[in-house]
Amino acid sequence: MIEIQSIISIILVVTGILFMLMGSIGILRLPDFYSRTHAVSKSDTLGIIFVIVGLIIYEGLTQSSFKLFLIILFVALSNPIGSHALGRAALKKGVKPFFSSDSKGGDKS
């Protein structure tokens, strides 16, 4: 018989994998660097947090789960900061954002 702990951990890991899949699709589908960076940073951060929380629940209260919690803190801090730094560097380098109204010559708002 499958325990509730295993079911919850499987659901969290699968949810995390789906978020990371959506981020990967965002890389392929979105038009410019800034949109792609946004999609990857948000979805991959949330996806890896779900996966690691699923592993913590599966593991129980052990030293390994404490280490996994520290990994969550590191990822939650470093991923958004790294994406922000990439965006600022691209802006300083002159990478222009894509706007659908650029080709028409005016803003539709």
Buried (B, 14 or more C-beta within 10 A) or exposed (E): EEEEEEEBBBEBBEBBBEBBEBBBEBBEEBEBBBBBBBBBBBBBBBBBBBBBBBBBBBBEEEEEBEEBEEBBEEBBEEBEEEBEEBBEEBEEEEEEEEEEEEEEEEEEE
